[in-house]
Structure formats: structure tokens, C-alpha cells
Amino acid sequence: MTDRPMLTTTAGAPWPDNQNSESAGARGPVLIQDYQLIEKLAHQNRERIPERVVHAKGSGAYGTFTVTNDLAKYTRAKIFGEVGKKTEFLLRFSTVAGERGAADAERDVRGFAVKFYTDEGNWDLVGNNTPVFFIRDPMKFPDFIRTQKRHPRSNMRSATAMWDFWSNSPESLHQVTILFSDRGLPQGYGHMNGYGSHTYSLWNDAGERYWVKFHFKTLDGHKYWTNDEGNAVIAVDRESAQRDLFDKVEAGNGPSWRVCVQIMPELDADKTSYNPFDVTKVWPHGEYPLIEVGIAKLDRNPDHYFAEIEQASFSPSNIVPGIGFSPDKMLQGRIFAYADAHRYRIGTHYEALPVNRPKSVVNTYHADGSMRFDAPKGTDAYYEPNSFNGPFEVKSAQEPPLRISGDAARYDHRVGNDDYGQVRALFRILGAEQQQRMFGNIAAAMQGVPQFIVDRQLGHFAKVDPAYAAGVSAALAKAALPANSDPVSASDDMKPVAAAAE
């Protein structure tokens, strides 16, 4: 047993007794001088950090992205520069609404966050398993998330709050339809697609810009639970997706995806019949077909969940030369909000943690703050500009200017925006059986919601297709559960306000 590592304090001193606290005699009280006990208890009190406000319950693994078709024509980003190039990445999956203890097999949108450790720094593609989102303006995001969390009075999830918000926000129809379709409850993280969702941009050495959408198409096949099947899974295993992912990666059979892009020439943004920067819309594949760029495969589990997955920090603000942003309003809001969330949850220098640290050299002038655990060298150059050979800006990494139209009305998410057309197309390609399951899923989620809110939502479904509203109405009649099963719906403050809200 002499080859076992020696137990030490955090200061490196040998720890002689990890079984008994030090006391004043056989029946005496524990002594405050027992620094080993104090260290152990104090550390335990600090072993948790605030959970993510959204995407709190997550799983993750490392993988390798291999280029199969270079994008050198569109971007100078080295990650896409040559066929066969390999880049390590970390992929974190999550449910969106639930807390850290939520069950994996609940109907919810899934997060799909990728950190590529590229030669030029980290590139984070932070998306979902859906190509669209519920809202298109960041001003609405905090309110939307509150409807997905616990009611401040009952401390329970409120179907009333959820449907009240959605029925007052018709732009949510596209995402709601996907959520309550079969794809809203995947059997495991490998059995779903991933999307960057937002519109990003690519730019090349010639200064030409292209708009781009990123797609991860599962190579393991789509598999979904029904509500009843999902509930049966939850009854025996709340970590079903975590277990499935870990076991498959550990066995060398990790899931994989075909990575594709849609490319739009910069000036086409002024010509499309839809706002290409609206995250509630998709780009029709007939107009901008998918182009395969590579294969992403998970091949290694983390060694320590907390260190590598709970502390993993993804932000759309992490881009590399050749990849840029767009006027997508939700993307613009996330550029700030995500990094700021990590500064709050983990600390000022969260990106210096091993899981978040780039593989490339990092040179910044970020100074002091909590957990500054490295010692910068050459401290005469601790500001910029300076005369002491400190790091300096790289002009060649500057993005070309945007050339989109100045027509504000075209890109105003409230003016002349069709929230029904693309949903209609989606609804009509669903098979009759899937439509019936979706009607039932929606009806189950509407139980206990006040009738005026249900009626408002049915009005939106009818604008998509009369069959959509009729199907949900029939499913509601069939469900016929008690009218006020949602405790919030019966409260005095849930009376309808005015028809103007419709």
C-alpha cells in the first residue's frame, strides 16, 4: 500500500487523521484548533456555485470535429481551412427550464452548446436542438424565462403563466409547434439535431461577408418518447440522457453529427421575403441548401463533472477571425448576457479555468479580481498602449463593415412580420399521426389554464391552419380534466385584462 498517494491539506502538509476530530479529552468538546476539521467543513460549505438561470441541468463530453469540405471561399477561419483538419471540442447538452435536479426525459427544448478549441482561440456556438426560438427581441427574454420557472406565490411551475406569455407573443408559435411535436422529447442527446439557431456571418481574406446558419444533423437517428413513455422513464431514472451519453462515449460509441451550413450572400439579406436575422424564422432549404462541412463525434468523457461541465462556460461572444455576428437582436443580447452570467456564477477569471482556457496563447490586459491564480509576466506592460513591448492589437483580425440596408422597418420585429406562414408549412408536413400526438401534448400542457388564455392561443393556431385549432380543441375536450388544476389560474390576480392584449 506504500504506493498510494499521501493525503494532505490544501497547503500540502500531510494529513494524519481523517477519521476523528480533535477534542479536549475523551468527553471534551471539539477544539477550534482542529484546523483539519475546520478546513473540511468550510470547504464543503462552498462546494456549490449558483446554478445557471436557464440550462441548469446538463451533460457533456469532448469530441473531434473533422473537416470534410473546406469553406475557404467564404471564411478565413482556420478551423474550416482544409479538408481533414481536426479540432477538439466540448459539447454540453441541457434541458432549458428545469433546475439542476430536473429529470432528463421531460418535454423541453434542449441546449446544444459547442466550444471549439481552435488554433486561433475558442469559438463557442451556443444553440439548441431547434432551428428557431420563442422570441426575437432580448427585451422579452427575462419575462419569458420567468414564465418557465416557479410562480413567486405557489413556488410551482405555472401553465397559466406559460400560455399567457405565448398567447400574447405570436412569434412563439414556430418554437411552440416544434416543442409539442415528437421532437420536443428526444430519447437521448445523440438522437436529436443541434443548431446555432441565430444568423452569424463568415468573412474571408478579401473582405467579403456571407451570412450563415449552422446545423448539426444527427447520424444516430431521431428517436423520441411520447409523454407517457417519458413519464415512465422518469419514474425509474431521472438521469436517463446523462446515463445514455456517458455509457456510449465510455464504450467508444459516442454520438456523431453531420455539420452543415447554409450560406447567404451578404446583400441577399435585403431581398428575402422574411427577415433573415429573425431567430423565429428558418431559411428555406430550397433557397439556401445545406452544405456539409464536417463530422463532429464525441469520443471522451470528462474526468470530473463539476470542473469540466458545471464550470464549462459558453458565450456567443467567443468568436475567431473569419466568423462574426449579425443584426440578429437576440444574438446581440446574448453576446453580453452569457459572458456576464459566467462572471457572476464562477468569477472574474472564469476563462482561465482549464475547461474554458483556449489551447492557443492568451495575451490580455485584464488585471486583478477574484481567483487570479496566475502571475502575469513583464508587468511593466500592464496597460495599452505602452512602450514596453506588451501585446498589441491585430488589425488584420478586423471584420469588414456591414452592408445591409438602412431600411429600419424591414428589420423591425414588430412591423409586418408574418408569424404564421412558416409555422403553417411546418404543420402541414407533419404526418397525421404526429399531428394527433402534438394536439394531445398541447392539450395536456394546457390543463388548468383559464379559458380566455386558451381561446387566445387557439386563435393563433387557427391562423396557422384551422385544422391546428380544431385538433387542439378536440384534444382539450377529450382530456376534460378539472378546470382549475393550475393553482395560479384560480387566483384573483389572473382575471383577463382587455381584448387589446389579443
C-alpha positions in Angstrom: 0.0 0.0 0.0 3.0 2.3 0.1 2.5 3.4 -3.4 -0.8 5.2 -2.6 -0.7 9.0 -2.7 -0.4 10.8 0.6 -3.4 12.7 1.9 -2.6 16.3 2.5 -4.1 19.6 3.5 -4.7 22.2 0.7 -1.4 23.7 1.8 0.3 20.4 1.1 1.0 19.3 4.6 0.5 15.6 5.5 -3.0 14.9 7.0 -2.6 12.4 9.9 -6.2 11.6 10.9 -9.2 11.8 8.6 -11.5 9.8 10.8 -11.6 11.6 14.1 -11.9 15.2 15.2 -9.6 16.6 17.9 -11.2 17.1 21.3 -10.2 18.1 24.8 -10.1 14.7 26.4 -12.3 11.7 25.9 -15.6 13.5 26.7 -14.4 17.1 25.9 -15.7 19.4 23.2 -14.2 19.6 19.8 -11.3 22.1 19.6 -11.3 25.0 17.3 -7.6 24.4 16.8 -8.5 21.3 14.7 -7.7 23.1 11.5 -8.2 19.9 9.5 -11.8 19.7 10.6 -12.4 23.4 10.0 -10.9 23.1 6.5 -13.0 20.1 5.6 -16.3 21.6 6.8 -15.6 25.1 5.4 -14.7 23.7 2.0 -17.9 21.6 2.0 -20.0 24.8 2.6 -18.5 26.3 -0.5 -18.7 23.4 -2.9 -21.7 24.7 -4.8 -21.9 27.7 -7.2 -25.1 29.3 -8.4 -26.8 27.1 -11.0 -27.5 28.5 -14.4 -30.7 30.5 -14.6 -31.6 28.5 -17.7 -30.0 25.3 -19.0 -29.2 24.3 -15.4 -29.4 20.5 -15.9 -26.7 19.5 -18.3 -24.4 16.7 -19.6 -21.3 16.9 -21.7 -18.4 15.2 -23.4 -15.4 16.0 -25.6 -15.1 15.2 -29.2 -13.3 15.8 -32.5 -14.6 17.8 -35.4 -13.1 16.8 -38.8 -13.5 19.0 -41.9 -14.9 17.1 -45.0 -15.4 20.2 -47.2 -13.4 23.4 -46.7 -15.1 26.8 -46.5 -12.0 28.8 -47.6 -14.1 30.6 -50.2 -16.3 32.0 -47.5 -14.2 32.4 -44.4 -10.6 32.8 -43.3 -11.3 30.9 -40.1 -8.6 28.2 -39.8 -11.0 25.6 -38.3 -12.6 25.3 -41.8 -9.4 25.9 -43.8 -8.6 22.4 -45.2 -10.2 19.0 -45.7 -9.1 16.6 -43.0 -8.3 19.2 -40.4 -9.3 18.1 -36.8 -10.3 20.3 -33.9 -11.1 19.2 -30.4 -14.4 20.5 -29.0 -16.6 20.2 -25.9 -20.3 19.7 -26.2 -22.7 20.4 -23.4 -26.4 19.4 -23.6 -29.1 20.6 -21.3 -32.7 21.0 -20.6 -33.8 24.7 -20.6 -36.5 25.2 -18.0 -35.7 22.7 -15.2 -33.4 23.2 -12.2 -30.2 21.0 -11.7 -32.3 18.2 -10.2 -34.8 18.1 -13.1 -35.4 14.9 -14.9 -33.8 14.4 -18.3 -36.9 12.9 -20.0 -39.1 16.0 -19.7 -40.6 17.8 -22.7 -38.4 20.8 -23.2 -36.1 22.5 -25.6 -32.5 21.1 -25.3 -29.5 23.2 -25.2 -26.7 22.4 -27.6 -23.5 24.4 -26.7 -20.2 23.7 -28.5 -16.8 25.0 -27.6 -14.3 24.5 -30.4 -10.6 24.8 -29.2 -9.3 26.2 -32.4 -5.8 27.3 -33.4 -6.9 30.9 -33.1 -8.7 30.8 -29.8 -12.0 29.4 -28.6 -15.1 29.6 -30.8 -18.4 29.0 -29.0 -21.5 28.0 -30.9 -24.3 28.2 -28.3 -27.6 26.9 -29.7 -30.4 24.5 -29.2 -31.9 21.4 -30.7 -34.3 23.6 -32.6 -33.6 26.0 -35.5 -35.8 28.7 -34.0 -36.6 30.3 -30.7 -39.7 31.6 -28.8 -38.9 35.3 -29.1 -36.8 37.6 -31.4 -36.0 40.5 -29.1 -33.8 40.3 -26.0 -36.1 42.8 -24.1 -38.6 39.9 -23.8 -36.1 37.3 -22.6 -36.2 37.8 -18.8 -40.0 37.9 -18.9 -40.2 34.7 -21.0 -37.8 32.8 -18.7 -39.8 33.8 -15.6 -42.8 32.0 -17.2 -40.8 28.8 -17.4 -39.7 29.0 -13.7 -41.6 28.9 -10.4 -44.5 31.1 -9.6 -43.5 33.5 -6.7 -46.6 32.7 -4.7 -47.1 28.9 -5.2 -43.5 28.1 -5.9 -44.7 25.7 -8.6 -44.5 25.8 -12.4 -47.4 27.6 -13.9 -49.1 26.5 -17.1 -51.1 29.7 -16.9 -48.1 31.9 -17.0 -46.5 29.9 -19.8 -49.6 30.0 -22.1 -50.4 33.6 -21.2 -47.0 34.7 -22.4 -47.1 32.6 -25.5 -50.6 33.6 -26.5 -49.5 37.2 -26.1 -46.4 36.6 -28.2 -47.4 35.0 -31.6 -43.8 34.9 -32.7 -43.5 31.9 -30.3 -45.8 29.8 -32.5 -42.9 28.3 -34.5 -41.0 27.1 -31.5 -44.1 26.0 -29.6 -45.1 23.8 -32.5 -41.7 22.1 -32.6 -41.7 21.7 -28.8 -45.0 19.9 -28.7 -44.2 17.8 -31.7 -42.4 14.5 -31.4 -39.0 16.3 -31.5 -39.8 18.0 -28.2 -38.9 14.9 -26.2 -35.8 13.1 -27.6 -34.8 9.8 -26.1 -31.2 10.9 -25.7 -28.9 13.7 -26.6 -27.5 11.8 -29.5 -30.9 11.3 -31.1 -31.5 15.0 -31.9 -30.1 17.7 -34.2 -28.3 20.8 -33.0 -28.5 24.3 -34.4 -26.6 27.5 -34.0 -30.2 28.9 -34.4 -29.0 32.5 -34.9 -27.7 34.0 -38.1 -23.9 34.5 -37.9 -21.5 35.8 -40.5 -18.4 34.5 -42.3 -15.8 36.7 -43.9 -12.8 35.9 -46.0 -9.4 37.5 -46.6 -10.9 39.5 -49.5 -13.2 41.3 -47.0 -16.3 39.6 -48.4 -19.1 38.7 -45.9 -21.6 35.9 -46.0 -24.5 35.2 -43.7 -24.5 31.7 -42.3 -26.7 29.2 -40.3 -25.1 26.2 -38.6 -26.8 22.8 -38.5 -25.7 19.6 -36.7 -27.6 16.7 -38.2 -27.7 13.5 -36.1 -26.0 10.5 -37.6 -27.5 8.3 -34.8 -31.1 8.8 -36.0 -34.0 10.7 -34.4 -35.7 8.8 -31.6 -38.4 10.3 -29.3 -40.5 9.5 -26.3 -44.2 10.0 -26.1 -45.3 11.9 -22.9 -46.4 8.6 -21.3 -43.1 6.9 -22.2 -41.1 9.8 -20.9 -43.0 9.7 -17.6 -42.3 6.0 -17.3 -38.6 6.7 -17.9 -38.6 9.4 -15.2 -40.2 7.1 -12.7 -37.1 4.8 -12.8 -34.3 7.1 -14.0 -34.1 10.9 -13.7 -30.6 10.8 -15.4 -31.6 8.8 -18.5 -29.9 11.1 -21.0 -26.8 11.6 -18.9 -26.5 7.8 -18.4 -27.1 7.1 -22.1 -24.5 9.7 -23.2 -21.8 8.7 -20.6 -22.2 4.9 -21.3 -22.0 5.3 -25.1 -19.0 7.6 -25.0 -17.2 5.4 -22.4 -17.8 2.3 -24.7 -16.3 4.2 -27.7 -19.7 4.6 -29.4 -20.3 8.3 -28.8 -22.9 10.0 -30.9 -21.9 12.0 -34.0 -23.4 14.7 -36.3 -23.0 15.8 -39.8 -22.1 19.5 -39.6 -23.7 21.7 -42.3 -24.1 25.3 -43.1 -26.5 27.5 -45.1 -24.7 30.3 -46.9 -26.4 33.6 -47.9 -24.5 36.3 -49.8 -24.4 39.5 -47.8 -26.7 41.6 -49.9 -29.4 38.9 -50.2 -30.5 40.0 -46.7 -32.3 42.9 -48.4 -34.1 40.6 -50.8 -35.6 37.7 -48.9 -39.3 37.7 -48.2 -38.5 37.2 -44.5 -36.1 38.9 -42.1 -33.1 36.6 -42.2 -31.9 37.9 -38.8 -35.2 36.9 -37.1 -34.5 33.8 -34.9 -38.2 32.8 -35.0 -37.7 32.1 -38.8 -35.8 29.5 -40.8 -34.1 29.9 -44.1 -35.9 27.6 -46.7 -33.5 24.9 -47.8 -34.8 25.4 -51.4 -33.3 28.9 -51.4 -30.2 28.2 -49.3 -29.4 24.5 -49.4 -27.3 22.7 -46.8 -23.6 22.4 -47.4 -21.8 19.7 -45.5 -18.6 21.0 -43.9 -17.6 18.2 -41.5 -18.3 15.4 -39.0 -18.5 16.0 -35.2 -18.1 12.9 -33.0 -18.0 12.6 -29.2 -15.1 10.4 -28.1 -14.1 11.3 -24.4 -16.0 11.7 -21.2 -14.8 14.4 -18.7 -12.7 13.2 -15.8 -14.6 15.4 -13.3 -18.2 16.6 -13.9 -18.1 19.8 -11.8 -14.7 21.0 -13.1 -15.4 20.3 -16.7 -19.1 20.5 -17.3 -20.7 22.6 -14.5 -17.9 25.1 -14.8 -17.8 25.0 -18.6 -18.7 28.5 -19.8 -20.1 29.1 -23.3 -20.8 32.5 -24.8 -21.6 33.7 -28.4 -19.1 36.5 -27.7 -16.3 33.9 -28.3 -15.6 34.1 -32.0 -12.4 33.8 -34.1 -11.2 35.7 -37.2 -13.4 34.8 -40.1 -16.5 34.3 -38.0 -18.7 37.2 -36.9 -22.1 38.4 -35.7 -25.2 39.6 -37.4 -28.0 42.1 -36.7 -30.0 39.3 -35.0 -31.3 41.1 -31.9 -31.4 38.0 -29.8 -27.8 37.2 -30.7 -26.8 40.8 -29.8 -28.4 40.5 -26.4 -26.7 37.1 -25.7 -23.3 38.4 -26.6 -23.4 40.4 -23.4 -25.6 38.3 -21.2 -23.9 34.9 -21.4 -20.4 36.1 -20.5 -21.8 38.2 -17.7 -23.6 35.2 -16.3 -20.3 33.3 -16.1 -18.6 36.2 -14.4 -21.3 36.1 -11.7 -21.5 32.3 -11.4 -17.9 31.4 -11.5 -15.7 34.5 -11.1 -13.9 37.3 -12.9 -11.3 35.0 -14.5 -13.6 32.1 -15.4 -12.0 31.7 -18.8 -8.7 30.9 -17.2 -10.1 27.6 -15.9 -8.7 24.6 -17.7 -12.0 23.7 -19.4 -12.5 27.2 -20.7 -8.9 28.1 -21.4 -8.0 28.2 -25.1 -5.4 25.9 -26.5 -3.8 28.9 -28.2 -1.7 31.6 -26.4 -3.7 34.1 -24.4 -2.5 37.7 -24.0 -4.8 40.2 -22.4 -4.6 43.2 -20.1 -7.3 42.0 -17.8 -6.0 42.7 -14.4 -7.0 41.8 -10.8 -10.1 40.2 -9.4 -11.3 37.1 -7.7 -9.3 33.9 -8.4 -6.5 35.5 -10.3 -4.4 32.4 -9.9 -1.6 33.0 -12.5 1.1 35.6 -12.2 1.5 37.8 -15.3 5.0 38.3 -16.6 6.5 41.5 -17.8 4.4 43.7 -15.5 5.8 47.0 -16.9 3.4 46.4 -19.7 0.2 46.3 -17.7 -1.8 48.8 -19.8 -2.1 49.6 -23.5 -0.7 51.4 -25.5 2.7 51.1 -23.9 6.4 51.4 -24.7 7.4 48.1 -23.1 6.8 45.5 -25.8 3.3 44.5 -24.5 0.7 42.7 -26.6 -0.7 44.9 -29.3 -3.8 44.8 -31.5 -4.0 42.7 -34.6 -5.5 44.9 -37.3 -5.8 42.0 -39.7 -8.5 40.5 -37.4 -10.8 43.4 -38.0 -14.1 42.4 -39.6 -15.3 44.1 -42.8 -18.1 46.6 -42.3 -21.8 45.6 -42.7 -23.5 46.5 -45.9 -27.1 45.8 -45.1 -30.0 48.1 -45.9 -30.8 51.1 -43.7 -34.5 50.3 -44.0 -35.4 50.1 -40.3 -38.9 48.9 -41.0 -37.6 45.8 -42.8 -35.7 44.7 -39.7 -38.2 45.8 -37.1 -39.5 42.7 -35.5 -42.9 44.2 -34.8 -43.8 45.6 -38.2 -45.4 43.5 -41.0 -43.9 40.3 -39.6 -45.6 37.1 -40.6 -45.6 34.8 -37.6 -47.9 32.2 -39.2 -46.6 31.3 -42.7 -43.6 29.2 -41.8 -45.5 27.5 -38.9 -48.2 26.6 -41.5 -45.6 25.0 -43.7 -44.2 23.0 -40.7 -47.7 21.9 -39.6 -48.6 20.6 -43.0 -45.5 18.5 -43.4 -46.2 16.7 -40.1 -47.9 13.4 -40.7 -51.5 12.9 -39.4 -50.3 10.6 -36.5 -47.7 13.2 -35.4 -50.3 16.0 -35.6 -52.6 13.9 -33.3 -49.8 13.4 -30.8 -49.0 17.1 -30.9 -52.6 18.0 -30.2 -52.6 15.7 -27.2 -49.3 17.1 -25.9 -50.6 20.7 -26.2 -53.9 19.8 -24.5 -52.1 18.1 -21.6 -49.9 21.2 -21.1 -53.0 23.5 -21.2 -54.8 21.8 -18.3 -56.0 24.3 -15.7 -55.2 27.3 -17.9 -58.0 30.0 -17.8 -60.3 29.7 -20.8 -59.7 33.2 -22.1 -56.0 32.3 -22.5 -56.8 29.0 -24.1 -59.1 30.8 -26.6 -56.4 33.4 -27.4 -53.9 30.6 -28.2 -56.5 28.7 -30.2 -57.0 31.9 -32.3 -53.3 31.8 -33.2 -53.5 28.1 -34.1 -56.4 28.9 -36.4 -54.4 31.5 -38.2 -51.8 28.8 -38.9 -54.4 26.3 -40.1 -58.0 25.7 -39.0 -57.1 22.1 -38.5 -54.5 23.0 -36.0 -57.0 24.8 -33.7 -59.7 22.1 -34.3 -57.3 19.4 -33.4 -56.2 21.0 -30.1 -59.8 21.8 -29.3 -60.8 18.2 -29.7 -57.9 17.0 -27.6 -58.8 19.5 -24.9 -62.4 18.2 -24.8 -61.2 14.7 -24.7 -58.8 15.4 -21.8 -61.6 17.0 -19.7 -59.5 17.4 -16.5 -60.7 19.8 -13.7 -60.9 23.4 -15.0 -58.6 24.9 -12.3 -55.9 22.3 -11.7 -53.2 25.0 -12.1 -53.3 26.7 -8.7 -52.3 30.0 -10.2 -55.3 30.2 -12.6 -57.7 30.4 -9.7 -56.1 33.4 -8.0 -57.8 36.8 -8.0 -54.9 38.4 -10.0 -55.4 36.2 -13.0 -58.6 37.9 -14.4 -58.5 38.8 -18.1 -57.4 42.4 -18.6 -58.6 43.6 -22.0 -59.1 42.4 -25.5 -56.3 44.7 -26.6 -53.9 42.1 -25.4 -55.1 39.8 -28.2 
